[in-house]
């Protein structure tokens, strides 16, 4: 059996990895556009104190977070031990005690259902600063110990290496879907026909262009995110927790004295790959307002990613009636690195026509914006 995966971000590489590990012949095709979401994502794995109030979103996000230990163990068996993953915990910070009370209650409820949440602890502002020393002095917190962070680039590359080790091939170029008698039979890329028994579309915000010639209208658009990496020489940031303030912004620390501040959510941006003055101003002002100590940091790098945004918070995941043997797995939005590896397992099972443990009806890839 041969499967073609179009898109080499985190979902595509997870799909290819899981298929190749089972001995399936896999070909991955990607144009490598500027602004791939995986390359820019901060890598927060903590759905338990998210502001998204959608049970179907949580179902996938929680499954994605809980899947990481299994995936990391499998990768380690294949010699891949460095994906930047570390369980550092997360601090939901606020100066509003009532807001923190609501966050704590929600986290404790989920803790009873999901051991991966870990410990849930209410912290004073002083105690919060002991964990993240640069925080503003009036910000108390709810600490969730099960939260983790990872490096999306490192994880994607590790998945690619293992998939390649198990026989997957990789092709750089623009894919065109090949359909015969109502079935996806492969893709054309660089003048070459890659035949397949099924095609899995994991092309992020670019997925709609591949499907439009066949009358498949995906409700998906790019949302630009600008994210700033700050260097803090002499600071040991390796175990600093993820910071989740009341806004949609965040702070994520890594091993190399680096704190990532993000991110803008620029709906309607199109594929405009630019660092803008307004975007960077927004990110830095938000970051420094939460952690004034970051003002002394060095701007090390600025990344841009185009989140694939569907009609709501849910991914576009499943098959379509018009074309057999075509699987769509995209539209993860800001949750790509939380859900991505797990969604890849679902896409792989769909390609192999295996039974699923989750009802995919809420994630219908052809659904439209309500209202």
C-alpha positions in Angstrom: 0.0 0.0 0.0 1.2 3.5 -0.8 0.1 6.8 0.9 1.0 10.3 -0.2 1.0 13.0 2.4 0.8 16.6 1.2 2.3 18.8 3.8 5.3 18.4 6.0 4.3 20.3 9.1 3.7 18.6 12.4 0.4 16.9 11.3 1.9 15.7 8.1 5.1 14.4 9.6 3.2 12.6 12.4 1.0 11.0 9.8 4.0 9.9 7.7 5.8 8.7 10.8 2.9 6.5 12.0 2.3 5.0 8.6 6.0 4.3 7.9 6.4 2.7 11.3 3.7 0.2 10.2 5.5 -0.7 7.1 3.4 1.4 4.7 5.1 3.0 1.7 4.8 6.7 2.3 5.7 9.8 0.1 5.6 13.3 1.6 5.3 16.3 -0.6 5.8 19.9 0.5 6.4 23.3 -1.2 8.0 24.6 2.0 6.3 28.0 1.8 7.5 30.8 4.1 5.5 30.9 7.3 4.8 27.3 8.0 2.9 27.3 11.4 5.0 24.5 12.9 8.3 26.4 12.4 7.0 29.4 14.2 4.8 27.9 17.0 5.8 28.3 20.6 5.0 24.7 21.6 2.7 25.0 24.6 1.0 21.8 25.7 -1.5 22.7 28.3 -5.2 22.5 27.3 -6.4 22.3 30.9 -6.5 26.1 31.5 -7.3 27.1 28.0 -9.9 29.9 27.4 -11.5 27.8 24.6 -14.9 26.7 25.9 -15.7 23.9 23.4 -16.0 20.2 24.5 -15.1 18.9 21.0 -11.9 21.1 21.0 -11.0 19.9 24.4 -11.5 16.3 23.5 -8.8 16.5 20.8 -6.5 18.9 22.7 -6.6 16.8 25.9 -6.0 13.6 23.9 -3.1 15.4 22.1 -1.5 16.4 25.4 -1.9 12.9 26.9 -0.4 11.3 23.8 3.0 13.0 24.2 4.5 10.5 26.7 3.7 7.6 24.3 5.1 9.4 21.3 8.3 10.5 23.1 8.9 6.9 24.3 8.5 5.6 20.7 10.9 8.2 19.4 13.4 7.4 22.1 13.3 3.8 21.0 14.3 5.0 17.5 17.2 7.1 18.9 15.5 10.5 19.0 15.7 12.0 22.4 15.9 15.8 21.7 12.6 17.5 20.7 12.8 20.3 23.3 10.0 18.7 25.3 10.0 19.3 29.0 7.2 19.2 31.6 7.8 22.6 33.2 4.3 23.4 34.4 2.2 26.5 33.6 1.2 29.6 35.5 -2.1 31.2 34.7 -1.4 34.7 36.1 -3.7 37.5 37.0 -4.2 40.3 39.5 -7.9 39.4 39.7 -8.4 36.8 42.4 -11.9 36.0 41.2 -10.5 35.2 37.8 -7.9 32.9 39.3 -10.6 31.2 41.4 -12.5 30.3 38.2 -9.3 28.9 36.6 -8.5 26.9 39.6 -11.9 25.4 39.8 -11.8 24.4 36.2 -8.4 22.9 36.4 -9.3 20.9 39.6 -12.4 19.5 37.8 -10.3 18.3 34.9 -7.7 17.0 37.2 -10.2 14.4 38.6 -10.8 13.2 35.0 -7.2 13.4 33.6 -4.2 12.6 35.8 -1.9 14.2 33.2 -3.1 17.6 34.6 -0.8 17.0 37.5 -0.9 19.2 40.6 -3.1 22.3 40.7 -1.8 24.9 43.2 -2.9 28.5 44.0 0.2 30.7 44.3 0.7 34.1 45.8 2.5 36.7 43.6 5.7 36.1 45.6 5.5 32.3 45.1 4.8 32.8 41.4 7.9 35.0 41.0 10.0 32.2 42.6 9.1 30.1 39.6 9.3 32.9 37.0 11.5 35.6 38.5 10.7 38.3 35.9 6.9 38.5 36.6 5.1 41.7 37.6 4.9 41.9 41.4 1.1 42.0 41.6 0.4 38.8 39.6 -0.7 35.8 41.6 -1.2 32.5 39.8 -2.7 29.1 39.4 0.0 26.5 38.8 -0.7 23.4 36.8 2.3 21.0 37.0 1.4 18.8 34.0 1.9 21.5 31.4 4.8 21.1 29.0 6.6 22.9 26.2 8.4 21.7 23.2 10.3 22.8 20.1 8.1 22.2 17.0 11.0 22.3 14.6 12.9 19.7 16.6 9.9 17.4 16.9 9.0 17.7 13.2 12.6 16.9 12.2 12.8 13.9 14.6 9.5 12.5 13.1 11.0 13.0 9.6 14.2 11.2 10.4 12.4 8.2 11.9 9.9 8.1 9.0 12.8 8.2 6.6 14.5 5.4 8.5 11.4 3.3 7.9 11.3 4.0 4.2 9.4 7.3 3.8 10.5 9.5 0.9 10.3 13.3 0.7 9.7 15.5 -2.3 10.0 19.3 -2.5 7.5 20.9 -4.8 4.0 22.0 -5.5 1.6 19.0 -5.4 -1.5 18.7 -7.7 -4.1 16.2 -6.8 -4.8 13.4 -9.2 -8.3 12.1 -9.3 -9.7 9.3 -11.4 -13.3 8.0 -11.4 -14.0 9.9 -8.2 -11.0 8.5 -6.3 -7.7 10.2 -5.3 -5.0 8.2 -7.0 -1.9 10.3 -6.1 -0.4 13.6 -6.9 1.7 15.3 -9.6 4.9 17.0 -8.4 7.7 18.4 -10.5 6.3 16.6 -13.5 6.4 13.3 -11.7 3.3 11.2 -10.9 3.3 9.8 -7.4 0.6 7.1 -7.4 -1.1 6.3 -4.2 -3.9 4.3 -2.7 -4.9 7.3 -0.6 -3.9 11.0 -0.3 -3.7 12.8 3.1 -3.9 16.6 2.8 -2.1 18.2 5.8 -1.1 21.4 4.0 -2.1 23.9 6.7 -3.4 27.2 5.5 -2.4 26.2 1.9 -4.6 23.1 1.8 -7.5 24.8 0.0 -5.5 25.5 -3.2 -4.9 21.8 -3.7 -8.5 20.9 -3.4 -10.2 23.9 -5.1 -9.8 22.5 -8.7 -12.1 19.7 -7.7 -14.8 21.9 -6.3 -13.9 21.2 -2.7 -14.2 24.5 -0.8 -12.4 24.4 2.5 -13.4 27.1 4.9 -9.8 27.9 6.0 -7.6 31.0 6.0 -4.2 32.0 7.2 -3.9 33.9 10.4 -0.5 35.6 10.8 1.3 35.2 14.1 4.4 37.2 14.9 6.5 35.9 17.8 9.6 37.3 19.4 12.5 35.3 20.9 14.4 37.1 23.7 17.8 36.1 24.9 18.6 36.6 28.6 22.3 36.0 29.0 23.3 34.5 32.3 19.7 33.4 33.2 18.9 29.7 33.6 15.5 29.6 32.0 15.4 25.8 31.4 12.7 25.1 34.0 10.7 28.3 34.0 7.0 27.5 33.6 4.8 28.6 30.7 3.1 31.9 31.5 -0.5 32.3 30.4 -1.9 35.8 31.2 -5.5 36.9 30.8 -4.9 37.9 27.2 -4.2 35.5 24.3 -0.5 36.2 24.6 2.0 33.9 26.4 5.6 33.4 27.5 7.5 30.2 26.9 11.1 29.6 28.2 13.7 27.2 26.7 17.0 25.8 27.8 19.3 28.3 26.1 18.5 31.4 28.3 15.7 32.2 25.9 12.1 33.3 26.5 9.6 33.3 23.6 7.0 36.0 23.7 3.9 35.6 21.5 1.9 36.2 19.6 -0.2 38.3 17.3 -3.4 36.8 15.9 -3.8 38.7 12.7 -7.0 37.4 11.0 -7.3 38.6 7.4 -3.6 38.8 6.9 -3.5 36.6 3.9 0.0 35.1 3.2 1.7 38.5 3.9 5.0 37.3 5.2 6.3 40.5 6.9 7.5 41.5 10.3 5.5 44.6 11.1 6.2 47.4 13.5 2.7 47.2 15.0 2.9 43.5 15.5 6.2 43.5 17.3 5.1 46.5 19.4 2.0 44.5 20.4 4.0 41.4 21.4 6.7 43.2 23.3 4.3 45.5 25.2 2.2 42.5 26.2 5.2 40.6 27.3 6.8 43.4 29.3 3.6 44.3 30.9 3.4 40.8 32.4 7.1 40.3 33.0 8.8 43.7 33.3 12.2 41.9 33.7 12.1 41.0 30.0 12.8 44.6 29.1 16.5 43.9 29.5 16.4 40.9 27.1 18.0 40.9 23.7 15.8 40.5 20.7 17.3 37.3 19.3 14.9 36.3 16.6 11.4 37.1 15.2 9.4 34.4 13.6 6.3 34.5 11.5 3.8 31.7 11.1 0.4 31.4 9.3 -2.0 29.5 11.5 -4.5 27.5 9.5 -7.8 28.8 10.8 -11.1 27.0 10.1 -14.6 28.3 10.6 -14.3 27.8 14.4 -11.9 26.4 17.0 -12.1 22.9 15.7 -9.7 21.2 13.1 -10.9 20.2 9.7 -10.5 16.4 10.0 -12.0 13.6 8.0 -13.0 12.4 4.6 -15.2 14.1 1.9 -18.1 12.6 -0.1 -16.9 13.9 -3.5 -13.6 12.1 -3.6 -12.8 8.6 -2.2 -9.4 7.9 -0.6 -8.9 11.5 0.2 -8.3 12.5 3.9 -8.1 16.1 5.1 -6.3 17.0 8.4 -5.7 20.7 8.8 -7.2 23.8 10.5 -5.6 23.3 13.9 -5.2 27.0 14.4 -3.3 28.0 17.5 -3.5 24.4 18.8 -1.2 22.8 16.2 1.6 21.6 18.5 -0.8 20.5 21.2 -3.0 18.4 18.8 -0.8 17.8 15.8 0.9 14.5 16.7 -2.3 13.0 17.8 -4.2 14.2 14.8 -1.5 12.6 12.7 -2.4 9.2 14.3 -6.1 9.8 13.3 -5.2 10.7 9.7 -3.0 7.6 9.4 -5.9 5.4 10.6 -8.2 7.0 8.2 -5.8 6.4 5.3 -5.6 2.7 6.3 -9.4 2.5 6.9 -8.9 1.5 10.5 -11.4 1.9 13.4 -11.2 5.2 15.3 -11.6 5.8 19.0 -13.2 9.3 18.4 -16.3 10.5 16.6 -15.1 12.8 13.8 -18.5 14.3 12.9 -17.8 17.6 14.8 -14.6 18.1 12.8 -16.3 17.7 9.3 -13.7 19.3 6.9 -16.5 20.8 4.8 -18.4 22.5 7.5 -18.9 26.3 7.2 -19.0 29.3 9.5 -22.3 29.3 11.4 -24.5 32.3 10.8 
